[in-house]
Amino acid sequence: MIVDCGLYRHGNRERQEFSLSEAYDLAGQEDSFVWIGLLDPTHEEFDDVRKQFHLHELAVEDAV
């Protein structure tokens, strides 16, 4: 389950509610990063995050 998804810009949290697709776009902005908190995620949730953020399959496999 995704328990948190926040946008940080210049070290300060700015937004809290957005989709994974929006999170990917926001993370690409200058001096920004997105934090995604997962709690006991299903394989489908991990796969959604992997696809949205273009993560390597082996990196996700290690995380699982």
Backbone as numpy.savetxt, mean C-alpha at the origin, in Angstrom:
# Nx Ny Nz CAx CAy CAz Cx Cy Cz
-6.61 -8.56 5.97 -7.45 -7.39 5.97 -6.56 -6.16 5.97
-6.90 -5.17 5.18 -6.19 -3.90 5.19 -6.76 -3.08 6.35
-5.91 -2.79 7.34 -6.37 -2.08 8.53 -6.02 -0.61 8.51
-5.09 -0.23 7.61 -4.71 1.18 7.55 -4.08 1.46 6.20
-4.32 2.63 5.68 -3.72 3.06 4.43 -3.62 4.58 4.53
-2.42 5.09 4.75 -2.26 6.52 4.96 -1.20 7.12 4.06
-1.40 8.36 3.69 -0.46 9.12 2.88 0.38 10.01 3.79
1.68 9.93 3.64 2.61 10.78 4.39 3.36 11.67 3.41
3.37 12.95 3.69 4.08 13.91 2.86 4.94 14.76 3.78
6.23 14.80 3.49 7.20 15.53 4.33 7.11 15.05 5.78
6.84 13.76 5.97 6.81 13.18 7.30 5.51 13.35 8.06
4.51 13.99 7.46 3.23 14.21 8.13 2.12 13.45 7.41
1.25 12.84 8.20 0.12 12.12 7.62 -0.91 13.11 7.10
-1.36 12.90 5.85 -2.27 13.85 5.24 -3.65 13.30 4.92
-3.70 12.08 4.37 -5.00 11.52 3.98 -5.13 10.12 4.54
-6.37 9.70 4.77 -6.57 8.38 5.35 -7.46 7.48 4.52
-8.34 8.00 3.74 -9.31 7.18 3.02 -9.06 7.25 1.52
-8.58 6.13 0.94 -8.42 6.05 -0.50 -8.21 4.60 -0.90
-8.43 4.33 -2.16 -8.29 2.97 -2.70 -6.82 2.64 -2.91
-6.52 1.36 -3.16 -5.14 0.97 -3.46 -4.64 1.64 -4.73
-5.51 1.79 -5.70 -5.13 2.45 -6.95 -4.76 3.91 -6.69
-5.56 4.60 -5.90 -5.25 5.98 -5.53 -3.96 6.03 -4.71
-3.75 5.06 -3.83 -2.55 5.02 -3.01 -1.31 4.93 -3.88
-1.35 4.11 -4.93 -0.21 3.99 -5.83 0.10 5.33 -6.49
-0.93 6.01 -6.98 -0.73 7.32 -7.62 -0.18 8.35 -6.63
-0.71 8.35 -5.42 -0.26 9.30 -4.40 1.18 9.03 -3.98
1.56 7.77 -3.93 2.92 7.41 -3.49 3.97 7.92 -4.47
3.58 8.15 -5.70 4.52 8.63 -6.71 4.79 10.13 -6.66
4.11 10.83 -5.79 4.31 12.27 -5.69 5.60 12.57 -4.92
6.18 13.71 -5.20 7.45 14.08 -4.57 7.32 14.15 -3.05
8.33 13.63 -2.35 8.40 13.64 -0.89 7.20 12.98 -0.22
6.65 11.93 -0.86 5.48 11.25 -0.33 5.72 9.74 -0.27
5.04 9.10 0.66 4.98 7.65 0.67 3.65 7.23 1.27
3.27 6.00 0.97 2.01 5.46 1.44 2.30 4.28 2.36
1.64 4.26 3.49 1.74 3.16 4.44 0.48 2.33 4.32
0.66 1.01 4.10 -0.48 0.10 4.04 -0.30 -0.92 5.15
-1.21 -0.93 6.10 -1.17 -1.86 7.20 -2.06 -3.05 6.92
-1.48 -4.25 6.99 -2.23 -5.48 6.74 -2.26 -6.33 8.00
-3.41 -6.90 8.30 -3.56 -7.80 9.45 -4.14 -9.11 8.94
-3.35 -10.17 9.07 -3.77 -11.49 8.59 -4.40 -11.42 7.20
-3.68 -10.83 6.24 -4.27 -10.66 4.90 -4.46 -12.01 4.20
-5.49 -12.06 3.41 -5.73 -13.24 2.58 -4.77 -13.19 1.39
-4.65 -14.30 0.69 -3.81 -14.32 -0.51 -4.36 -13.35 -1.55
-5.68 -13.20 -1.61 -6.29 -12.28 -2.56 -5.92 -10.83 -2.23
-5.91 -10.48 -0.95 -5.53 -9.11 -0.56 -4.06 -8.85 -0.89
-3.19 -9.83 -0.59 -1.78 -9.67 -0.95 -1.64 -9.53 -2.46
-2.40 -10.31 -3.21 -2.33 -10.24 -4.66 -2.80 -8.89 -5.17
-3.85 -8.33 -4.57 -4.31 -6.98 -4.95 -3.22 -5.94 -4.72
-2.57 -6.00 -3.57 -1.49 -5.05 -3.27 -0.33 -5.26 -4.24
0.02 -6.51 -4.51 1.11 -6.81 -5.43 0.84 -6.22 -6.81
-0.38 -6.42 -7.30 -0.73 -5.91 -8.63 -0.74 -4.39 -8.67
-1.36 -3.76 -7.68 -1.49 -2.31 -7.68 -0.13 -1.61 -7.58
0.80 -2.21 -6.83 2.09 -1.58 -6.60 3.22 -2.21 -7.42
2.84 -3.10 -8.34 3.81 -3.71 -9.26 4.97 -4.35 -8.50
4.63 -5.12 -7.45 5.64 -5.79 -6.64 6.02 -7.12 -7.27
7.26 -7.50 -7.08 7.74 -8.77 -7.61 7.07 -9.91 -6.84
6.69 -10.94 -7.56 5.98 -12.08 -6.95 6.79 -12.72 -5.84
8.11 -12.82 -6.01 8.93 -13.46 -4.98 8.99 -12.62 -3.71
8.95 -11.31 -3.82 8.93 -10.46 -2.64 7.66 -10.67 -1.85
6.53 -10.79 -2.54 5.26 -11.03 -1.88 5.24 -12.43 -1.28
5.78 -13.40 -2.00 5.83 -14.76 -1.49 6.62 -14.81 -0.18
7.74 -14.08 -0.11 8.52 -14.03 1.13 7.72 -13.39 2.27
6.94 -12.36 1.94 6.15 -11.68 2.95 5.05 -12.57 3.50
4.46 -13.38 2.62 3.40 -14.29 3.02 3.99 -15.36 3.93
